[in-house]
């Protein structure tokens, strides 16, 4: 199924970096109360930078001494920038605090836009609902949400991290 996405083989340096980032994000502490999306981004950047391999390839918008800019993805005449990336066109990472349906629609749409330019996309969905509804649905293997995120990982190279399941424990969807 060719949707106009950039080619992305599940082997090689870019895939290895994406898998390494997913393993790191599985243990990122997303159980931060009352934090803004920007604060989640800074926490995730710090967590990813603890890996030497990821750190030397990570392009962020939070560092004062960033040399490279994050590559934009163009779709429908608009430019879209992920929160961070691993390599120029390797893996786009988007972080979204989810409190309602609009944020969910936004991040799913962003994943498609980023796949136009990047080989892989990692979505980090931080469940900020009072009843942890998002996490509960995503951990249920019979739910539509589980099926959707699994399918996106397997067929579109859009991987997801949903949390917090517990402190420093998140659900990861990857092939």
N, C-alpha and C positions, 0 to 999 in steps of 0.2 A: 504494500500500500504506500505509494509515493504521494505525499502531501506537499511536496516542495521543500521538505526539510533538508538541511545540509546532511551529507553522507556521514554516517557514524557507525564504525565497526566496533564490536564489543571485544576488542583486543587492542593491545598497544598502550602507549604512554597515557593518552587521554582517558581511556577507559580505566586504567590502573589508578590514575589520580581521582577519578570520579568515585571508584569503589573505596579508595582510601578515605575520601571525604565523607562518604556515607557511613563507614565504620566509625569515624570520629564523631559524626553527628548523632549516632545512635546513643552516645553517652553525654551529649551536650546537656547542660542544666537549663531546661526550659521552664522550670518551676520557679519563675521569678514573679512575685506578686506585684501587681500595679505598675508594671513596666511598660514603657512605650515601645513601639516597633523599632525605633532607633536604638534603644537600649538592648533589645534582643539581638539586633544586628551586631552591636559592639561585643556582646557576650559570645556570639557565634564566631565572629572573626577571631577573637582571642583564643577560643577553643580550637579552631582550625589551625591557627598559627603555632600551636604547640607541636605540630607535626612538621619536622624539617622539610620533608618532601613537599608537603602542601604549601608551607610558608613561602618557599622560593618561587612558587607558581601562582600564588594568590594575588589577585588584583581587587582592591577594595576602594570604597569611597570614604573610609574613615581615617586613613593614615595621612599625615601631613606631608610625608615625603614620597608619595606615590609617583612613580616615573611614567608608567603606562596608564592609559585611560581604559575604562571598561568599553568594550566594543558594543555599539548599538545594534539592535535588530530592527529592521524596517519591515513594516507590514501595513498594508492599506494606506500608504503614504505617510505614516506616522513612525516616529522613532521611539524605541522602547529600550530602557537600560535595566539590567538586573542589578540587584543590590551588590553582588560581588561575582567574580568569576575566577575560574582556575584556567589560566592561559587565555590568550586572546580570543580564541573561538572554541575552546575545549568544553568547559562546563559552566553554564550560567546557574547562579544560585539566587533564588528569590525567597525572602522571608516575609511571612505575613501573620500578624496576630489576628486570629479568627474569633470574632464575637457574634457574627451573623452571616446571613446569606450573601450579602454584597461582597464581602471580603473573599468568600469562597469562590464566587463567580470571577472576581478580579484575578485571583491567583491562577485559576484554571485557564483563563484567557491569556494571561501573561506567559504561561508555559508554552502555549502554541506559538506565540510571537517569538520567544527566545529560541525555540527549536529551528526557526528559519535561519538563524545565524550560528548557533552553537551545536556541537555534536551531542551534548547531553545537557539535561536540565535537572537540577535538584530543587524541589519545592520544600520549604520548611514551614509547616503549618503549626503555629503555636495556638493551642486551644485555650482561649481566654473566656469561654462560656462558664457560667456559674456551676453548671452541673457536669462539666467535662464531656458534653454530648459528642463532640467531634472524636475524641479519643475512644470513647465507648463504641461508637459506630465503626470506626476504622479497625478496631481490634477484633470485631465480630466477622469471622470468615464467611458468614452467610449474608452479609450486608451488601447493599449496592455500592456503598462507599469503598469497601474492601475490594470489590470486583473492579471498580473504576480505577483505583490507584494501582492495583496489580496489573490491570490491562495496559495502563499508560506506561508502566515500567517495562513490561514485556514487549509491547508493540511499538512504542513511540520513543523509548529512551528518555522518558520523563520520570525520574525517580522522586520519591517523596519521603519526608520525615515528618511524623505527626507526634506531637507530645504536648505536655509531659505525661507519660504513663505513670511515672514515679520520678523522684529526684534523680537526675542524670540517667534516665531511662526513657527511650522513645521508640516508637514503632517505625520501622523502615520498610519501604517498598522498593525492591530492586530485583532484577532478574536472577 
